[in-house]
Amino acid sequence: MMKSIRVRIAGREYPLRVQAEDEQAMVRLAQMVDERIEDFKQKHQGHPDVVAAVVVALGLAEELSAARDTSSVLLSALDQEVAILDRELASALESERNPS
């Protein structure tokens, strides 16, 4: 079920429609974005909000890209481990069926 919520980022309210079960996660994400924008603005005073938003968006995109790369490496390693375990299990089952 969709739910209407409002989040505040960089001093402005934004209406959003989210799945009811995603409400708290979206509120937390909006708070994280707001905190990062405010942090940027404190460290780089005089820049317009749009600059802060773009820099924060680029930072988040960089983090997402790194997380995806890490996830890909971990999934590949997991696939290799599963393949090894699969071969070992097949070998053990074969030994069980045909004892020497």
N, CA, C and O atoms as CSV, one atom per row, in Angstrom:
chain,resi,resn,atom,element,x,y,z
A,1,MET,N,N,0.832,-1.176,0.000
A,1,MET,CA,C,0.000,0.000,0.000
A,1,MET,C,C,0.879,1.243,0.000
A,1,MET,O,O,1.819,1.347,0.789
A,2,MET,N,N,0.574,2.175,-0.879
A,2,MET,CA,C,1.349,3.412,-0.975
A,2,MET,C,C,0.942,4.374,0.136
A,2,MET,O,O,-0.210,4.413,0.567
A,3,LYS,N,N,1.931,5.147,0.581
A,3,LYS,CA,C,1.693,6.101,1.654
A,3,LYS,C,C,2.346,7.418,1.264
A,3,LYS,O,O,3.441,7.424,0.703
A,4,SER,N,N,1.696,8.515,1.550
A,4,SER,CA,C,2.265,9.838,1.300
A,4,SER,C,C,3.014,10.293,2.540
A,4,SER,O,O,2.489,10.263,3.653
A,5,ILE,N,N,4.260,10.717,2.321
A,5,ILE,CA,C,5.063,11.240,3.422
A,5,ILE,C,C,5.713,12.535,2.962
A,5,ILE,O,O,5.696,12.866,1.776
A,6,ARG,N,N,6.280,13.257,3.907
A,6,ARG,CA,C,7.024,14.470,3.602
A,6,ARG,C,C,8.385,14.349,4.287
A,6,ARG,O,O,8.483,13.955,5.449
A,7,VAL,N,N,9.421,14.695,3.543
A,7,VAL,CA,C,10.765,14.694,4.114
A,7,VAL,C,C,11.359,16.087,3.917
A,7,VAL,O,O,10.992,16.808,2.989
A,8,ARG,N,N,12.269,16.446,4.793
A,8,ARG,CA,C,12.922,17.754,4.712
A,8,ARG,C,C,14.389,17.542,4.387
A,8,ARG,O,O,15.112,16.840,5.094
A,9,ILE,N,N,14.809,18.176,3.286
A,9,ILE,CA,C,16.209,18.110,2.857
A,9,ILE,C,C,16.640,19.527,2.500
A,9,ILE,O,O,15.999,20.203,1.694
A,10,ALA,N,N,17.734,19.963,3.112
A,10,ALA,CA,C,18.292,21.292,2.858
A,10,ALA,C,C,17.247,22.391,3.062
A,10,ALA,O,O,17.178,23.354,2.299
A,11,GLY,N,N,16.445,22.223,4.101
A,11,GLY,CA,C,15.487,23.260,4.453
A,11,GLY,C,C,14.211,23.283,3.634
A,11,GLY,O,O,13.367,24.158,3.824
A,12,ARG,N,N,14.063,22.337,2.729
A,12,ARG,CA,C,12.849,22.276,1.903
A,12,ARG,C,C,12.138,20.958,2.126
A,12,ARG,O,O,12.767,19.916,2.313
A,13,GLU,N,N,10.813,21.021,2.103
A,13,GLU,CA,C,10.017,19.802,2.241
A,13,GLU,C,C,9.715,19.216,0.872
A,13,GLU,O,O,9.452,19.931,-0.095
A,14,TYR,N,N,9.761,17.895,0.822
A,14,TYR,CA,C,9.469,17.186,-0.410
A,14,TYR,C,C,8.408,16.123,-0.125
A,14,TYR,O,O,8.580,15.296,0.771
A,15,PRO,N,N,7.320,16.143,-0.880
A,15,PRO,CA,C,6.318,15.098,-0.718
A,15,PRO,C,C,6.758,13.856,-1.496
A,15,PRO,O,O,7.233,13.952,-2.628
A,16,LEU,N,N,6.594,12.714,-0.881
A,16,LEU,CA,C,6.961,11.454,-1.517
A,16,LEU,C,C,5.834,10.449,-1.333
A,16,LEU,O,O,5.081,10.506,-0.360
A,17,ARG,N,N,5.734,9.536,-2.277
A,17,ARG,CA,C,4.830,8.396,-2.128
A,17,ARG,C,C,5.707,7.160,-2.074
A,17,ARG,O,O,6.488,6.886,-2.985
A,18,VAL,N,N,5.559,6.418,-0.982
A,18,VAL,CA,C,6.384,5.237,-0.773
A,18,VAL,C,C,5.496,4.085,-0.317
A,18,VAL,O,O,4.379,4.287,0.159
A,19,GLN,N,N,6.013,2.890,-0.473
A,19,GLN,CA,C,5.334,1.734,0.109
A,19,GLN,C,C,5.347,1.913,1.630
A,19,GLN,O,O,6.343,2.365,2.196
A,20,ALA,N,N,4.258,1.562,2.279
A,20,ALA,CA,C,4.144,1.755,3.727
A,20,ALA,C,C,5.328,1.126,4.464
A,20,ALA,O,O,5.842,1.704,5.422
A,21,GLU,N,N,5.756,-0.046,4.024
A,21,GLU,CA,C,6.858,-0.725,4.713
A,21,GLU,C,C,8.209,-0.055,4.467
A,21,GLU,O,O,9.178,-0.360,5.163
A,22,ASP,N,N,8.292,0.840,3.503
A,22,ASP,CA,C,9.542,1.545,3.196
A,22,ASP,C,C,9.628,2.923,3.839
A,22,ASP,O,O,10.635,3.613,3.687
A,23,GLU,N,N,8.586,3.330,4.555
A,23,GLU,CA,C,8.531,4.693,5.091
A,23,GLU,C,C,9.738,5.015,5.974
A,23,GLU,O,O,10.416,6.017,5.746
A,24,GLN,N,N,10.010,4.193,6.960
A,24,GLN,CA,C,11.097,4.493,7.892
A,24,GLN,C,C,12.452,4.517,7.183
A,24,GLN,O,O,13.298,5.356,7.491
A,25,ALA,N,N,12.654,3.616,6.254
A,25,ALA,CA,C,13.916,3.605,5.508
A,25,ALA,C,C,14.065,4.885,4.696
A,25,ALA,O,O,15.151,5.463,4.647
A,26,MET,N,N,12.989,5.334,4.059
A,26,MET,CA,C,13.055,6.556,3.258
A,26,MET,C,C,13.312,7.777,4.136
A,26,MET,O,O,14.069,8.670,3.756
A,27,VAL,N,N,12.689,7.816,5.295
A,27,VAL,CA,C,12.916,8.925,6.224
A,27,VAL,C,C,14.387,8.944,6.649
A,27,VAL,O,O,15.006,10.007,6.696
A,28,ARG,N,N,14.944,7.771,6.956
A,28,ARG,CA,C,16.358,7.699,7.344
A,28,ARG,C,C,17.271,8.137,6.195
A,28,ARG,O,O,18.254,8.843,6.418
A,29,LEU,N,N,16.949,7.720,4.970
A,29,LEU,CA,C,17.753,8.128,3.816
A,29,LEU,C,C,17.692,9.640,3.610
A,29,LEU,O,O,18.708,10.278,3.337
A,30,ALA,N,N,16.511,10.196,3.742
A,30,ALA,CA,C,16.363,11.652,3.592
A,30,ALA,C,C,17.165,12.382,4.665
A,30,ALA,O,O,17.780,13.411,4.386
A,31,GLN,N,N,17.160,11.855,5.891
A,31,GLN,CA,C,17.944,12.467,6.967
A,31,GLN,C,C,19.437,12.385,6.666
A,31,GLN,O,O,20.179,13.330,6.936
A,32,MET,N,N,19.878,11.259,6.108
A,32,MET,CA,C,21.282,11.100,5.756
A,32,MET,C,C,21.684,12.118,4.682
A,32,MET,O,O,22.727,12.763,4.788
A,33,VAL,N,N,20.852,12.253,3.656
A,33,VAL,CA,C,21.141,13.212,2.586
A,33,VAL,C,C,21.159,14.627,3.160
A,33,VAL,O,O,22.051,15.415,2.845
A,34,ASP,N,N,20.186,14.944,3.990
A,34,ASP,CA,C,20.120,16.274,4.606
A,34,ASP,C,C,21.379,16.553,5.427
A,34,ASP,O,O,21.955,17.637,5.335
A,35,GLU,N,N,21.801,15.582,6.223
A,35,GLU,CA,C,23.007,15.761,7.043
A,35,GLU,C,C,24.242,15.990,6.174
A,35,GLU,O,O,25.085,16.826,6.495
A,36,ARG,N,N,24.344,15.254,5.088
A,36,ARG,CA,C,25.508,15.416,4.211
A,36,ARG,C,C,25.503,16.778,3.522
A,36,ARG,O,O,26.549,17.411,3.377
A,37,ILE,N,N,24.344,17.215,3.105
A,37,ILE,CA,C,24.249,18.539,2.479
A,37,ILE,C,C,24.601,19.619,3.496
A,37,ILE,O,O,25.359,20.539,3.189
A,38,GLU,N,N,24.059,19.511,4.690
A,38,GLU,CA,C,24.362,20.503,5.732
A,38,GLU,C,C,25.844,20.497,6.075
A,38,GLU,O,O,26.435,21.559,6.272
A,39,ASP,N,N,26.450,19.324,6.147
A,39,ASP,CA,C,27.877,19.215,6.429
A,39,ASP,C,C,28.688,19.894,5.325
A,39,ASP,O,O,29.633,20.632,5.607
A,40,PHE,N,N,28.316,19.641,4.066
A,40,PHE,CA,C,29.011,20.283,2.943
A,40,PHE,C,C,28.875,21.800,3.041
A,40,PHE,O,O,29.855,22.527,2.879
A,41,LYS,N,N,27.662,22.272,3.304
A,41,LYS,CA,C,27.426,23.714,3.368
A,41,LYS,C,C,28.208,24.369,4.503
A,41,LYS,O,O,28.656,25.506,4.354
A,42,GLN,N,N,28.382,23.685,5.627
A,42,GLN,CA,C,29.164,24.236,6.730
A,42,GLN,C,C,30.644,24.326,6.370
A,42,GLN,O,O,31.329,25.281,6.735
A,43,LYS,N,N,31.124,23.312,5.646
A,43,LYS,CA,C,32.543,23.288,5.276
A,43,LYS,C,C,32.851,24.174,4.076
A,43,LYS,O,O,33.983,24.632,3.922
A,44,HIS,N,N,31.859,24.422,3.224
A,44,HIS,CA,C,32.058,25.195,1.996
A,44,HIS,C,C,31.006,26.293,1.923
A,44,HIS,O,O,30.134,26.283,1.054
A,45,GLN,N,N,31.102,27.214,2.826
A,45,GLN,CA,C,30.101,28.272,2.896
A,45,GLN,C,C,30.122,29.132,1.641
A,45,GLN,O,O,31.165,29.355,1.026
A,46,GLY,N,N,28.948,29.600,1.288
A,46,GLY,CA,C,28.825,30.472,0.136
A,46,GLY,C,C,28.384,29.763,-1.131
A,46,GLY,O,O,27.985,30.413,-2.097
A,47,HIS,N,N,28.452,28.439,-1.142
A,47,HIS,CA,C,27.996,27.698,-2.320
A,47,HIS,C,C,26.477,27.554,-2.272
A,47,HIS,O,O,25.906,27.342,-1.202
A,48,PRO,N,N,25.830,27.669,-3.414
A,48,PRO,CA,C,24.373,27.489,-3.427
A,48,PRO,C,C,23.973,26.049,-3.090
A,48,PRO,O,O,24.772,25.120,-3.201
A,49,ASP,N,N,22.713,25.896,-2.676
A,49,ASP,CA,C,22.203,24.568,-2.308
A,49,ASP,C,C,22.357,23.565,-3.448
A,49,ASP,O,O,22.630,22.388,-3.213
A,50,VAL,N,N,22.183,24.030,-4.673
A,50,VAL,CA,C,22.268,23.099,-5.803
A,50,VAL,C,C,23.674,22.522,-5.927
A,50,VAL,O,O,23.831,21.353,-6.278
A,51,VAL,N,N,24.688,23.318,-5.647
A,51,VAL,CA,C,26.067,22.813,-5.692
A,51,VAL,C,C,26.251,21.761,-4.604
A,51,VAL,O,O,26.822,20.698,-4.848
A,52,ALA,N,N,25.765,22.063,-3.405
A,52,ALA,CA,C,25.861,21.107,-2.303
A,52,ALA,C,C,25.146,19.807,-2.675
A,52,ALA,O,O,25.671,18.720,-2.432
A,53,ALA,N,N,23.966,19.911,-3.257
A,53,ALA,CA,C,23.188,18.733,-3.632
A,53,ALA,C,C,23.923,17.903,-4.686
A,53,ALA,O,O,23.943,16.675,-4.607
A,54,VAL,N,N,24.521,18.567,-5.666
A,54,VAL,CA,C,25.229,17.843,-6.726
A,54,VAL,C,C,26.474,17.157,-6.166
A,54,VAL,O,O,26.752,16.007,-6.506
A,55,VAL,N,N,27.215,17.844,-5.321
A,55,VAL,CA,C,28.424,17.246,-4.744
A,55,VAL,C,C,28.058,16.045,-3.877
A,55,VAL,O,O,28.715,15.006,-3.936
A,56,VAL,N,N,27.013,16.190,-3.077
A,56,VAL,CA,C,26.564,15.076,-2.238
A,56,VAL,C,C,26.077,13.925,-3.114
A,56,VAL,O,O,26.380,12.766,-2.831
A,57,ALA,N,N,25.331,14.227,-4.167
A,57,ALA,CA,C,24.844,13.179,-5.069
A,57,ALA,C,C,26.017,12.431,-5.698
A,57,ALA,O,O,25.981,11.206,-5.813
A,58,LEU,N,N,27.053,13.158,-6.104
A,58,LEU,CA,C,28.233,12.510,-6.681
A,58,LEU,C,C,28.937,11.635,-5.650
A,58,LEU,O,O,29.397,10.541,-5.977
A,59,GLY,N,N,29.022,12.102,-4.424
A,59,GLY,CA,C,29.626,11.308,-3.357
A,59,GLY,C,C,28.846,10.028,-3.100
A,59,GLY,O,O,29.429,8.956,-2.936
A,60,LEU,N,N,27.524,10.147,-3.067
A,60,LEU,CA,C,26.680,8.965,-2.871
A,60,LEU,C,C,26.794,8.007,-4.047
A,60,LEU,O,O,26.812,6.791,-3.858
A,61,ALA,N,N,26.871,8.548,-5.263
A,61,ALA,CA,C,27.030,7.703,-6.446
A,61,ALA,C,C,28.361,6.959,-6.394
A,61,ALA,O,O,28.439,5.788,-6.767
A,62,GLU,N,N,29.398,7.637,-5.934
A,62,GLU,CA,C,30.705,6.997,-5.800
A,62,GLU,C,C,30.644,5.858,-4.777
A,62,GLU,O,O,31.188,4.779,-5.011
A,63,GLU,N,N,29.976,6.105,-3.639
A,63,GLU,CA,C,29.822,5.060,-2.625
A,63,GLU,C,C,29.028,3.873,-3.171
A,63,GLU,O,O,29.378,2.719,-2.925
A,64,LEU,N,N,27.966,4.162,-3.908
A,64,LEU,CA,C,27.148,3.100,-4.491
A,64,LEU,C,C,27.968,2.276,-5.477
A,64,LEU,O,O,27.882,1.048,-5.484
A,65,SER,N,N,28.759,2.944,-6.304
A,65,SER,CA,C,29.592,2.240,-7.277
A,65,SER,C,C,30.602,1.339,-6.573
A,65,SER,O,O,30.808,0.198,-6.985
A,66,ALA,N,N,31.231,1.844,-5.518
A,66,ALA,CA,C,32.199,1.038,-4.770
A,66,ALA,C,C,31.507,-0.149,-4.112
A,66,ALA,O,O,32.054,-1.252,-4.090
A,67,ALA,N,N,30.304,0.070,-3.573
A,67,ALA,CA,C,29.559,-1.024,-2.939
A,67,ALA,C,C,29.183,-2.077,-3.972
A,67,ALA,O,O,29.234,-3.273,-3.686
A,68,ARG,N,N,28.809,-1.645,-5.163
A,68,ARG,CA,C,28.474,-2.606,-6.225
A,68,ARG,C,C,29.698,-3.408,-6.631
A,68,ARG,O,O,29.615,-4.618,-6.839
A,69,ASP,N,N,30.841,-2.728,-6.745
A,69,ASP,CA,C,32.079,-3.436,-7.092
A,69,ASP,C,C,32.417,-4.477,-6.026
A,69,ASP,O,O,32.759,-5.615,-6.349
A,70,THR,N,N,32.320,-4.082,-4.759
A,70,THR,CA,C,32.594,-4.999,-3.655
A,70,THR,C,C,31.622,-6.167,-3.684
A,70,THR,O,O,32.015,-7.320,-3.508
A,71,SER,N,N,30.357,-5.861,-3.906
A,71,SER,CA,C,29.335,-6.904,-3.971
A,71,SER,C,C,29.640,-7.887,-5.090
A,71,SER,O,O,29.495,-9.097,-4.916
A,72,SER,N,N,30.058,-7.376,-6.221
A,72,SER,CA,C,30.383,-8.240,-7.358
A,72,SER,C,C,31.541,-9.174,-7.029
A,72,SER,O,O,31.498,-10.363,-7.348
A,73,VAL,N,N,32.571,-8.636,-6.392
A,73,VAL,CA,C,33.728,-9.450,-6.007
A,73,VAL,C,C,33.303,-10.517,-5.003
A,73,VAL,O,O,33.693,-11.679,-5.121
A,74,LEU,N,N,32.503,-10.119,-4.013
A,74,LEU,CA,C,32.057,-11.075,-2.997
A,74,LEU,C,C,31.167,-12.157,-3.593
A,74,LEU,O,O,31.284,-13.327,-3.229
A,75,LEU,N,N,30.277,-11.776,-4.507
A,75,LEU,CA,C,29.412,-12.761,-5.151
A,75,LEU,C,C,30.216,-13.738,-5.996
A,75,LEU,O,O,29.916,-14.931,-6.027
A,76,SER,N,N,31.231,-13.236,-6.675
A,76,SER,CA,C,32.095,-14.106,-7.470
A,76,SER,C,C,32.819,-15.105,-6.572
A,76,SER,O,O,32.896,-16.291,-6.891
A,77,ALA,N,N,33.350,-14.622,-5.448
A,77,ALA,CA,C,34.038,-15.511,-4.508
A,77,ALA,C,C,33.059,-16.536,-3.937
A,77,ALA,O,O,33.405,-17.706,-3.776
A,78,LEU,N,N,31.855,-16.100,-3.636
A,78,LEU,CA,C,30.840,-17.012,-3.121
A,78,LEU,C,C,30.482,-18.075,-4.159
A,78,LEU,O,O,30.348,-19.253,-3.829
A,79,ASP,N,N,30.330,-17.651,-5.416
A,79,ASP,CA,C,30.051,-18.612,-6.493
A,79,ASP,C,C,31.153,-19.667,-6.586
A,79,ASP,O,O,30.869,-20.850,-6.774
A,80,GLN,N,N,32.402,-19.241,-6.454
A,80,GLN,CA,C,33.523,-20.191,-6.510
A,80,GLN,C,C,33.467,-21.171,-5.347
A,80,GLN,O,O,33.696,-22.367,-5.524
A,81,GLU,N,N,33.161,-20.659,-4.152
A,81,GLU,CA,C,33.066,-21.524,-2.975
A,81,GLU,C,C,31.921,-22.528,-3.131
A,81,GLU,O,O,32.066,-23.700,-2.784
A,82,VAL,N,N,30.792,-22.065,-3.652
A,82,VAL,CA,C,29.649,-22.954,-3.867
A,82,VAL,C,C,30.010,-24.036,-4.874
A,82,VAL,O,O,29.645,-25.197,-4.689
A,83,ALA,N,N,30.719,-23.675,-5.932
A,83,ALA,CA,C,31.130,-24.665,-6.939
A,83,ALA,C,C,32.050,-25.717,-6.320
A,83,ALA,O,O,31.921,-26.908,-6.605
A,84,ILE,N,N,32.971,-25.274,-5.478
A,84,ILE,CA,C,33.881,-26.219,-4.806
A,84,ILE,C,C,33.084,-27.150,-3.903
A,84,ILE,O,O,33.281,-28.365,-3.938
A,85,LEU,N,N,32.189,-26.595,-3.099
A,85,LEU,CA,C,31.368,-27.410,-2.200
A,85,LEU,C,C,30.480,-28.373,-2.978
A,85,LEU,O,O,30.276,-29.514,-2.563
A,86,ASP,N,N,29.955,-27.909,-4.105
A,86,ASP,CA,C,29.117,-28.766,-4.945
A,86,ASP,C,C,29.915,-29.963,-5.453
A,86,ASP,O,O,29.430,-31.094,-5.431
A,87,ARG,N,N,31.144,-29.709,-5.910
A,87,ARG,CA,C,31.991,-30.818,-6.382
A,87,ARG,C,C,32.329,-31.773,-5.244
A,87,ARG,O,O,32.307,-32.991,-5.420
A,88,GLU,N,N,32.644,-31.211,-4.069
A,88,GLU,CA,C,32.970,-32.064,-2.926
A,88,GLU,C,C,31.768,-32.904,-2.496
A,88,GLU,O,O,31.916,-34.081,-2.169
A,89,LEU,N,N,30.596,-32.306,-2.496
A,89,LEU,CA,C,29.383,-33.036,-2.136
A,89,LEU,C,C,29.091,-34.130,-3.154
A,89,LEU,O,O,28.753,-35.255,-2.785
A,90,ALA,N,N,29.221,-33.798,-4.433
A,90,ALA,CA,C,28.982,-34.801,-5.475
A,90,ALA,C,C,29.966,-35.961,-5.329
A,90,ALA,O,O,29.593,-37.124,-5.484
A,91,SER,N,N,31.204,-35.639,-5.036
A,91,SER,CA,C,32.221,-36.678,-4.856
A,91,SER,C,C,31.898,-37.535,-3.638
A,91,SER,O,O,32.031,-38.758,-3.691
A,92,ALA,N,N,31.474,-36.906,-2.539
A,92,ALA,CA,C,31.133,-37.659,-1.315
A,92,ALA,C,C,29.935,-38.552,-1.562
A,92,ALA,O,O,29.916,-39.694,-1.102
A,93,LEU,N,N,28.940,-38.063,-2.276
A,93,LEU,CA,C,27.755,-38.864,-2.583
A,93,LEU,C,C,28.116,-40.030,-3.487
A,93,LEU,O,O,27.605,-41.136,-3.314
A,94,GLU,N,N,28.983,-39.789,-4.439
A,94,GLU,CA,C,29.419,-40.852,-5.342
A,94,GLU,C,C,30.187,-41.924,-4.568
A,94,GLU,O,O,30.013,-43.118,-4.810
A,95,SER,N,N,31.033,-41.493,-3.641
A,95,SER,CA,C,31.785,-42.440,-2.811
A,95,SER,C,C,30.841,-43.257,-1.935
A,95,SER,O,O,31.070,-44.445,-1.704
A,96,GLU,N,N,29.791,-42.623,-1.453
A,96,GLU,CA,C,28.792,-43.306,-0.620
A,96,GLU,C,C,28.047,-44.374,-1.427
A,96,GLU,O,O,27.766,-45.459,-0.918
A,97,ARG,N,N,27.736,-44.065,-2.669
A,97,ARG,CA,C,27.001,-45.000,-3.531
A,97,ARG,C,C,27.882,-46.151,-4.018
A,97,ARG,O,O,27.426,-47.287,-4.153
A,98,ASN,N,N,29.148,-45.834,-4.276
A,98,ASN,CA,C,30.085,-46.838,-4.836
A,98,ASN,C,C,31.320,-46.942,-3.932
A,98,ASN,O,O,32.394,-46.458,-4.291
A,99,PRO,N,N,31.169,-47.568,-2.766
A,99,PRO,CA,C,32.351,-47.688,-1.895
A,99,PRO,C,C,33.416,-48.572,-2.549
A,99,PRO,O,O,33.086,-49.516,-3.268
A,100,SER,N,N,34.657,-48.274,-2.306
A,100,SER,CA,C,35.758,-49.039,-2.924
A,100,SER,C,C,36.002,-50.333,-2.231
A,100,SER,O,O,36.890,-51.088,-2.627
